[in-house]
Amino acid sequence: MEHRYRVIHCLNQFFGGMGGEEKAYQPPQLFEGARGPGMLLENLFPNIQVAATLVVGDNYLADKTERALREILALLTPWYAAESADKPKFLLAGPAFNAGRYGIACGAICQMVQKEFSIPAVTAMYPQNPAVIEYKKNVFIVRAGKDVMDMEEALRNMAVLGIKQLNGEELDPDRDHYIPHGQRKNYFAEKTGASRAIDMLLRKLAGKQIHTECTMPLFDRVEPAPPVRDMASARLALVTSGGIVPRGNPDRIEAASASRFGTYSLNGLSRFSSETHQTAHGGYDPTFANDDPNRILPLDVVRELEAEGAFGSLHDSYYATVGNGTSVANADRYGFEIAKLLLADGVQAVILTST
């Protein structure tokens, strides 16, 4: 069967079959034909052929963005340097699901390809992926689930959206499953805004369902915890999103879009030092934190307060991750898991520090 649409498919090192975290700094490579999810894409759409698969490591693109994009541009340019009816019609990246570093890679590549080659480019992410905020204005991002269980639906919606763009069809974020760009469009309505607002008010007063034309964002409202009744006997714990980890970062917590948190012992430590600890955070200048990690997580002062009897005792471990670009969903999960551990160890209070 003749393929009507030839595409470039972009994947990270894991989905591209290169390896896991040990290959996260893999420079971009271009392979002929489909790999991993690209083979599923071809099965779902017989009229689509993956002409080539671009594979790049998550960390490589996130940490060396400008360099990686230049290398990717050099790999793709020969495909578009000469006019040819056989050149790939559009580019698909991912899906990235809730992986922050993967999302950043997909968004950056799509944005560059649209600009340099004037072809459609589509990716897919979980709406709370931190890359969505950065790229939704300029890139079509299909809504995807949190993980690979949503692979087939995400690929379907990506491909359909790419074809519609290519054919110049009218697009709608609800119908075509993409995250709105946040751009306003003027149109002529049958009624003025004042009349429509009164109509909505009357429906609301009548207990009927209304649909606002200006959807407001929803924010979590967290009730403050009650004060600790007796700090003199309370067990205290330290938690940080400032990235303070043992020297060498043994758990390989990422500098951005962290996929994990670490648990580290405080036994025998009266303070952190530059010889024993460092920051893994990539969102601020690490010089002063590495020189004295207590600036981010003040173990030295907490030990002084413990000796003075300001609280009962300090928990034997502290918990650390990186908040830089980390998705809300992952942050929620870390908080829940850390809280369970602290409650099980009888902790009544936590000092949470950031950067």
C-alpha positions in Angstrom: 0.0 0.0 0.0 1.3 3.4 -0.9 2.1 5.6 2.1 0.4 8.9 1.9 2.2 10.5 4.8 5.9 10.1 5.7 6.8 11.4 9.1 9.8 11.9 11.4 9.2 10.5 14.9 11.2 11.7 17.9 11.8 9.5 21.0 13.9 9.6 24.2 16.6 7.0 24.9 14.2 4.6 26.6 11.4 4.5 24.0 14.1 4.7 21.2 15.6 1.4 22.5 18.9 2.9 23.6 18.6 2.2 27.3 17.3 3.7 30.6 18.8 6.3 32.8 22.3 5.2 32.0 21.7 6.5 28.5 20.0 9.7 29.5 23.0 11.8 28.2 22.8 10.1 24.8 23.4 12.7 22.0 20.8 12.8 19.2 21.0 10.1 16.6 18.8 9.5 13.5 17.7 6.0 12.5 16.0 4.9 9.4 12.5 3.6 9.8 10.3 3.2 12.9 11.3 2.2 16.4 9.3 1.3 19.5 6.1 3.4 19.5 6.7 4.3 15.9 5.9 0.7 14.9 2.6 0.9 16.7 1.9 4.1 14.9 2.3 2.5 11.6 0.0 -0.4 12.6 -2.6 2.1 13.7 -2.3 4.2 10.5 -1.5 2.2 7.3 -1.2 5.4 5.4 1.6 6.7 7.6 5.2 5.6 7.3 7.9 6.6 9.8 10.7 7.7 7.5 13.2 8.1 10.3 13.3 8.1 14.1 15.2 10.7 16.0 16.5 9.5 19.4 18.0 11.8 22.1 18.7 11.3 25.8 16.4 13.2 28.2 19.2 14.7 30.2 21.3 15.6 27.2 18.6 17.8 25.7 17.4 19.3 29.0 21.0 20.2 30.2 22.5 21.1 26.8 19.4 22.4 25.0 21.0 24.8 22.5 23.8 22.4 21.6 21.3 19.5 21.2 19.0 21.5 19.0 21.8 22.5 16.7 22.8 18.8 16.4 19.2 17.8 15.7 18.9 20.6 13.1 22.1 19.3 11.4 20.6 15.7 11.3 17.2 16.8 9.8 18.3 19.5 7.4 19.4 17.1 4.6 15.8 15.7 4.5 14.5 19.2 3.7 17.4 20.8 1.9 16.1 19.8 -1.5 12.6 19.9 -2.8 11.2 16.4 -2.9 7.7 15.0 -2.8 9.1 12.1 -0.7 10.3 14.2 2.2 8.6 13.7 5.6 5.4 15.8 5.8 5.3 16.4 9.5 7.0 15.5 12.8 5.6 13.7 15.9 7.4 13.7 19.2 6.7 11.4 22.1 4.2 10.9 23.7 6.0 12.2 26.8 3.2 11.5 29.3 4.2 13.0 32.7 8.0 12.8 32.2 9.2 16.4 32.6 12.6 16.1 30.9 11.1 14.1 28.0 8.4 16.8 27.7 11.0 19.5 27.5 12.8 17.6 24.8 9.6 17.1 22.8 8.4 20.7 23.1 11.8 22.1 22.2 12.2 19.9 19.1 8.7 20.6 17.8 9.1 24.3 18.2 12.4 24.3 16.4 11.1 22.1 13.5 8.1 24.3 12.9 10.3 27.4 12.7 13.1 25.9 10.6 11.2 23.7 8.2 7.7 25.2 8.2 6.1 21.8 8.7 3.5 20.7 11.3 4.9 19.2 14.6 2.8 17.6 17.3 3.6 16.1 20.7 1.6 14.7 23.5 1.9 15.2 27.3 0.0 14.9 30.5 -1.6 18.3 31.2 0.5 18.7 34.4 3.8 18.0 32.7 5.9 21.1 33.5 6.8 21.4 29.8 3.2 22.2 28.9 3.4 25.7 30.4 6.6 26.5 28.5 5.5 25.2 25.0 1.7 25.2 24.8 1.6 28.7 23.2 3.6 27.7 20.2 3.3 23.9 19.9 0.3 21.6 19.5 0.3 19.4 22.6 -2.2 16.5 22.6 -3.6 15.6 26.0 -2.2 12.3 27.2 -2.4 10.2 30.3 0.3 10.0 33.0 2.0 6.9 31.7 2.5 4.4 28.9 -1.0 2.8 29.4 -2.3 5.7 27.3 0.2 5.1 24.4 -2.2 4.0 21.7 -4.8 6.8 22.2 -2.0 9.5 22.4 -0.5 8.2 19.2 -3.8 8.2 17.5 -4.6 11.8 18.5 -1.1 13.0 17.6 -1.3 11.5 14.1 -4.8 12.8 13.4 -3.9 16.3 14.5 -0.8 16.3 12.4 -2.7 15.2 9.3 -5.4 17.9 9.9 -2.7 20.6 10.2 -1.1 19.4 7.0 -4.5 19.5 5.2 -5.3 22.9 6.5 -8.4 21.7 8.4 -10.1 23.8 11.1 -9.0 22.7 14.5 -10.7 22.6 17.9 -9.0 21.9 21.2 -12.0 19.9 22.6 -12.6 17.9 19.4 -9.0 17.4 18.5 -7.8 16.7 22.1 -5.0 19.3 22.3 -4.2 21.8 25.0 -5.4 25.3 24.1 -2.7 27.7 23.1 -4.2 30.4 25.3 -4.6 32.8 22.4 -7.7 34.9 21.9 -9.7 35.1 18.7 -12.2 37.7 17.8 -15.6 36.7 16.5 -19.1 38.2 16.1 -21.6 36.8 18.6 -25.4 37.0 18.3 -25.7 38.7 21.7 -23.5 41.1 23.5 -21.3 40.0 26.4 -23.6 41.8 28.9 -26.6 40.0 27.6 -24.9 36.6 27.7 -23.7 37.3 31.3 -27.3 38.1 32.4 -28.5 34.9 30.7 -25.9 32.9 32.7 -26.8 34.7 35.9 -30.5 33.9 35.5 -29.8 30.3 34.7 -27.6 30.0 37.8 -30.3 31.6 40.0 -32.7 29.1 38.6 -30.4 26.3 39.6 -29.7 25.4 36.0 -26.4 24.3 34.6 -24.2 27.1 33.1 -21.1 27.1 30.9 -18.8 30.0 31.4 -17.0 31.4 28.4 -13.9 32.3 30.6 -12.9 29.2 32.5 -11.1 30.1 35.7 -8.0 28.2 36.9 -8.5 25.8 39.9 -6.0 26.1 42.7 -5.5 23.7 45.6 -6.7 25.0 49.0 -4.8 23.3 51.8 -6.0 23.9 55.3 -3.0 24.8 57.6 -2.2 22.1 60.1 -2.9 22.9 63.7 0.1 24.1 65.8 2.1 21.5 67.6 0.9 21.4 71.2 4.2 20.6 72.9 7.3 21.4 70.8 9.5 20.5 73.7 8.7 16.8 73.3 7.9 16.8 69.5 9.9 14.8 67.0 11.0 17.0 64.1 12.0 16.1 60.5 13.8 17.9 57.7 12.6 17.8 54.1 13.9 19.9 51.2 13.1 20.5 47.5 16.4 22.4 47.3 18.4 19.3 46.1 20.8 18.8 49.1 22.2 15.3 48.7 25.3 13.4 49.8 28.4 14.2 47.8 28.2 12.4 44.4 24.4 12.3 44.3 24.1 8.6 44.9 20.4 8.3 43.9 21.0 10.3 40.7 18.3 12.8 41.4 17.8 14.9 38.3 18.7 18.6 38.2 15.3 19.3 36.7 12.0 17.4 36.4 12.9 15.1 39.2 11.6 11.5 38.9 12.4 10.5 42.5 13.3 11.7 46.0 16.1 10.4 48.3 16.2 9.4 51.9 19.5 10.2 53.7 20.8 9.5 57.2 21.6 12.3 59.7 23.2 10.0 62.3 26.4 11.5 63.6 26.0 14.7 61.7 25.9 18.0 63.5 26.0 20.0 60.2 26.5 19.6 56.5 29.8 20.4 54.9 31.1 20.8 51.3 33.1 17.6 51.8 30.0 15.5 52.6 27.1 17.1 50.8 26.1 19.1 47.7 23.1 20.3 45.8 21.7 18.4 42.8 19.4 21.3 41.8 19.8 22.8 38.4 17.5 25.8 38.9 19.8 28.2 40.7 23.6 29.0 41.0 24.9 26.1 43.1 28.1 27.9 44.3 26.9 29.0 47.7 24.9 25.9 48.4 27.9 23.6 47.6 30.1 25.8 49.7 27.8 25.4 52.7 24.8 23.1 52.2 23.3 24.4 55.5 22.3 27.5 53.6 19.6 25.4 51.9 18.9 22.9 54.6 20.0 24.4 58.0 21.0 21.3 59.9 23.6 23.3 61.9 20.9 25.6 63.4 18.5 22.7 63.9 21.1 20.8 66.0 21.7 23.9 68.1 17.9 24.2 68.8 17.8 20.5 69.6 20.5 21.0 72.2 18.7 23.9 73.7 15.6 21.8 74.1 13.5 23.8 71.6 12.0 20.5 70.4 12.2 16.9 71.5 14.3 15.1 68.9 15.4 15.2 65.3 14.3 12.4 62.9 17.2 10.1 61.9 16.9 10.8 58.2 16.1 13.7 55.9 14.3 13.6 52.6 15.4 15.5 49.4 14.3 16.1 45.9 14.4 18.9 43.3 11.5 21.2 42.6 12.9 22.6 39.4 10.4 21.8 36.6 9.0 18.8 38.6 5.4 18.1 37.7 2.6 18.7 40.2 1.6 15.1 40.0 5.1 13.9 40.9 5.3 16.5 43.7 2.0 15.3 45.1 3.2 11.7 45.1 6.5 12.5 46.8 4.7 14.5 49.5 2.3 11.6 50.1 5.0 9.0 50.3 7.3 11.1 52.5 4.4 11.9 54.9 3.6 8.2 55.2 7.2 7.5 56.2 7.2 10.3 58.7 4.0 9.4 60.4 5.2 5.8 60.7 8.2 7.1 62.6 6.2 9.3 64.9 7.2 12.6 63.5 4.9 15.5 64.6 6.5 18.4 62.7 8.5 19.1 59.5 10.7 21.9 58.4 10.5 22.1 54.6 13.0 24.2 52.8 13.3 25.2 49.2 16.0 27.2 47.4 
